[in-house]
Structure formats: structure tokens, C-alpha cells
Amino acid sequence: MRHGKRQRRSLSQEVFPGNLSNYMPGNQVTLLQNGDAYFPTLEAAIEQARQEIYLETYIYQDDTTGRRVAEALKRAARRGVNVYVLIDGYGSKDLPRSMLDNLWAGGVKTLIFRPKISPLDLSA
């Protein structure tokens, strides 16, 4: 087994141990089937956060919904919540730099995953 696979397996075992009984009781999962259900639920979760937020998204746009989410994230940061957003570089390639600067100025730590992907070569 190559070194990289060994590291991934070790990390996977740490994150997802074989015995899931160590996880906190009372958690639940709700399937949200469309944006009409997802975005209000996302905003409510952001408003309720007290310690940290980790948001990962493939598509983030500078539209009404994107600006609402951005404002909720900035409000959370102002409350002292540690806010981290990972945005896909390909799926959000048209996101203006000003939107990222606005998030940073509001205390939201953002990172673009693979910001320089050629449309002809997805392996970049």
C-alpha cells in the first residue's frame, strides 16, 4: 500500500471509527430536496451557531441567495463564531473577487479549492 493510501485510511478511521457509539446522542439528519427547503434551513442553522461553522459548497454565486447566506455568515462571525467556507474553484469560477473580499472583511475565513482549473483539463 502506498504512503498516501495509508494516510487516507488512517484519517478515515479517525473520522469514521468502526464503533459509532462514541458519537453524541440526539443528532438527526433531514433530507432537504431543493433550494426552497435548503437555503432557509441553512440560514437558520447559521443563525443558531454558537461556536463554529464549516460550510462547503460547489456553487456559490453573487445573487440574492448568495448575498443572504453571506450576510448570515458575517453576522455569525460578528457574534464570535469561527466561520470557515470552502468554495469549489470550478463550480464557482464566476464568483467575483469582491464577494470573497466582502466575506473576509466580515470575518468569514474563505478558501477556494483548486482555483485555477482549465476547462479543458479537470486534472489541474
N, C-alpha and C positions, 0 to 999 in steps of 0.2 A: 504494500500500500504506500502510495506517495505521501510525502510530508503534508501537503495541502489537504488531502482527503482525511488524514489522521486528525489534523487540527479541526476540520469541519465536524467530524464525528464527535470529537471531544466537546466542542462548543454545543452541538446539538444535544448531547447527553446532559450538559449542564442546564440548558434552557428547557428541554423537554425530558425530564428524568423518567425512567421506566415506571416508577411509582408516583402517580399523580396525586396521591393522598396528601402530599405536603402543601397543596395549593389551598388558598383561603376559601372557606365555605361561603356560600351566599352569592357567588358570581353567577351571571347569566349571559346568554347570548341571544340577541334578537336579530333576525334576518330583515334587513331593510331592502326592499326590492327596487327602489327607484330614487331619483333625486328629490322628489316631493317628500319622501319619507326620510331620506338620509340627511339632507342639509339642516333641517330644523333640529333633528336629533343630535347632529354634530355640534351645532351652536349651543344647544342646551348642555351637552357634556362639557364643552369648553367653559361655559359659564359656571358650572359646578366644580370644576377642577380647583384643587387647593394646593397641590404640590408640584406636579409636573404634567406636561402634555407632550406626547410624541405623535406627530401626525405625518404619515407617509402618503404621498399622492402621485399618481401617474399624470393626471391632467390638472393643472391649476391655471386659471385664466383671470385676466383683469376685466371681469364683468361684474354684474350686480352681485351674484353669488360669491365670487372670489373676494370681492371687497367686503362683503358682510362677514365672511369667515376671517379675513384679515383683521377686521375691527374687533371681532370676538377674541382672537388670539392676542392682539395688543392689549385689550382690557385685562386678559388673564395675566399677561406679563406685568402690567402695572400693579396687579394685586399681589405680586411676588411669586407667581407661579413660574417655574422654569419651563419655557416653551421651545420645543425643537420641531422643525418642519423639514422633511426630506422630500424634495421635488424631483421628479424624473426629468432629465435634460431633454430627452426626445419627445416625450408626451407633452411637455410644457415649453417647447422650443420657442414659442411666440410670446411667452410671458415677458413683458417689458422690465428692464432693469429697475425702473422707478418703483415697480411693485415690490421687488426684493428689498430695495433701499428703504422703502416705507416700513416694511416688516422689521428690518434690522433697527431702524430708528425707534420703533415701538418696543424694542426689547425681545423680539422673536428671533431666535437663532435659526437661520436657514442654511440649507446645504443643497446644492444641485448635484444629483447623481449623474455622472457622465455627461457633463455639459456640452462636450464637443463631439457629437456623433454625426458622421457623414450620412446623408440619406441613402447613399449608395452602398455603405458598408456598416452594418449594425454591430460589427465586432470591435469598433474603435474604442 
